[in-house]
Amino acid sequence: MIKNKVNTKSEIYVTRAILSSYLILSLQYLIITVFAYQNLNLINIVQTISKTAVAIMYIFAFPFVLRKKSLLIYSIYSLLTVIILFNILIWKNNVEYIKSEIFYLYFVTTITFVYAYCINGYDSFYERITKLSNIILIIGLIASLFIFFSSTGYSSSSIEKKYSMSLSYNLLMPLLIYTNDYIKNSNFISLIKFILSFLIIILLGARGPIMCLGIFLILRFLKLDFKFNKKNIVINLITILIVFILVINYEVIIFSLYRFSKDVIGMESRTLYNMIYVKGLNLTGRDKIYTTMINAIKENPVFGVGFLGDRQYFTPYPHNIFIELIIQFGVFFGGIISLLLILLICYCLKISKGKTYDLLILWVSLGFGPLLVSNTYVEFIGFWVLLGLLFNIMNTNKLGGKNER
């Protein structure tokens, strides 16, 4: 069974549902930045409308998936219910944390996993992501220009007010798509789009997306499907030379960019500031979180503190998926789950080729990379998309699929 370009009605609804949150979150960020900055009532209204819009997209797709995967849906919900009931019985202190996440667990992350598992047309899915990336980049550019030139609190010289984790992670998808297109096809337009995305992230955003870009590049060059012709060879040699020059002059370039953003644009980037003036590894407070969590693991090494029990020690989450799994399920079971996750990713990377590999390394970087330094696997939609794709790829391979999509 070879999965290539599939454009059935169910496929369209499923992929639109999965990608809707990325588009709507970007639009939400733009609207709040332009119209609702520091207006809590308006922010709540915008967020409610955004959640409703995503919910509608998920509801439209559900009947198609229910017809195809009713047994899978029943099995997953049964397993989830057993896990939750078991945790409520054993760790009564976790009930309030489970209550706060119960809706998200049953109606967002679980459904996202099933939707991703049902995807048949990887080519079509990748094409929709590419189109979406162009829209998200435009939204990001508009938001960035407003931040640069507006007279709101964003435009003050405060380092903290020139920092947006949301914006940088919104632009991670376009950044990776354009990186892949330039490396594989030597597309000059994609290079320009990459530079725009990268500059916005480094000027206004967090360092996490840059780390995710590093993960993507490593995975990309591990299995590079390169077209050997004179144009691509010349362009890539020039690219390697430029990258070499940039690496050699890294400190000068970063300082020049920092001074330009501060003196010419009138803003101060927290990311660039940390790169220049903060010596050593700056974990921006995560070291204290990790210390707290590791101490909690030492106190509960065998069975952990239960599902979502880590919230007792630090709210909202541990900022690392492996620490989160181990503190919740104990050193043994949490360690096994972590190991199985790594092995599953490695196995699927090994057996995947062509567009499947492109799609997989994209979602490894989008759905797994950020969890190494931020967010929680419980709520992070990208992780559940990745998990659904991993099981999809593994199942296809077991059924005799060649993964040459």
Secondary structure as the mmCIF struct_conf table of DSSP 4:
data_model
#
loop_
_struct_conf.conf_type_id
_struct_conf.id
_struct_conf.beg_label_comp_id
_struct_conf.beg_label_asym_id
_struct_conf.beg_label_seq_id
_struct_conf.end_label_comp_id
_struct_conf.end_label_asym_id
_struct_conf.end_label_seq_id
HELX_RH_AL_P HELX_RH_AL_P1 LYS A 9 PHE A 35
TURN_TY1_P TURN_TY1_P1 TYR A 37 GLN A 38
HELX_RH_AL_P HELX_RH_AL_P2 LEU A 40 ILE A 90
HELX_RH_3T_P HELX_RH_3T_P1 LYS A 92 ASN A 94
HELX_RH_AL_P HELX_RH_AL_P3 VAL A 95 TYR A 104
HELX_RH_PI_P HELX_RH_PI_P1 LEU A 105 THR A 109
HELX_RH_AL_P HELX_RH_AL_P4 THR A 110 TYR A 117
TURN_TY1_P TURN_TY1_P2 CYS A 118 CYS A 118
HELX_RH_AL_P HELX_RH_AL_P5 TYR A 122 PHE A 149
BEND BEND1 SER A 151 THR A 152
HELX_RH_3T_P HELX_RH_3T_P2 GLY A 153 SER A 155
BEND BEND2 SER A 156 SER A 157
BEND BEND3 ILE A 159 ILE A 159
HELX_RH_3T_P HELX_RH_3T_P3 GLU A 160 LYS A 162
HELX_RH_AL_P HELX_RH_AL_P6 MET A 165 ASN A 170
TURN_TY1_P TURN_TY1_P3 LEU A 171 LEU A 171
HELX_RH_AL_P HELX_RH_AL_P7 LEU A 172 ASN A 185
HELX_RH_AL_P HELX_RH_AL_P8 PHE A 188 LEU A 204
BEND BEND4 GLY A 205 GLY A 205
BEND BEND5 ARG A 207 ARG A 207
HELX_RH_AL_P HELX_RH_AL_P9 GLY A 208 LEU A 222
TURN_TY1_P TURN_TY1_P4 LYS A 223 LYS A 223
BEND BEND6 ASN A 229 ASN A 229
HELX_RH_AL_P HELX_RH_AL_P10 LYS A 230 ILE A 248
TURN_TY1_P TURN_TY1_P5 ASN A 249 ASN A 249
HELX_RH_AL_P HELX_RH_AL_P11 TYR A 250 PHE A 260
HELX_RH_PI_P HELX_RH_PI_P2 SER A 261 ILE A 265
HELX_RH_AL_P HELX_RH_AL_P12 ARG A 270 TYR A 277
BEND BEND7 GLY A 280 GLY A 280
TURN_TY1_P TURN_TY1_P6 THR A 284 GLY A 285
HELX_RH_AL_P HELX_RH_AL_P13 ARG A 286 GLU A 299
BEND BEND8 ASN A 300 ASN A 300
TURN_TY1_P TURN_TY1_P7 PRO A 301 VAL A 305
TURN_TY1_P TURN_TY1_P8 PHE A 307 LEU A 308
HELX_RH_3T_P HELX_RH_3T_P4 GLY A 309 GLN A 312
TURN_TY1_P TURN_TY1_P9 TYR A 313 TYR A 313
BEND BEND9 PHE A 314 PRO A 316
BEND BEND10 HIS A 319 HIS A 319
HELX_RH_AL_P HELX_RH_AL_P14 ILE A 321 ILE A 351
STRN STRN1 LYS A 353 LYS A 353
HELX_RH_AL_P HELX_RH_AL_P15 GLY A 354 TRP A 363
HELX_RH_PI_P HELX_RH_PI_P3 VAL A 364 PHE A 368
HELX_RH_3T_P HELX_RH_3T_P5 GLY A 369 LEU A 372
TURN_TY1_P TURN_TY1_P10 VAL A 373 VAL A 373
BEND BEND11 SER A 374 ASN A 375
TURN_TY1_P TURN_TY1_P11 TYR A 377 GLU A 379
HELX_RH_AL_P HELX_RH_AL_P16 ILE A 381 LYS A 398
TURN_TY1_P TURN_TY1_P12 LEU A 399 GLY A 400
STRN STRN2 GLU A 404 GLU A 404
#
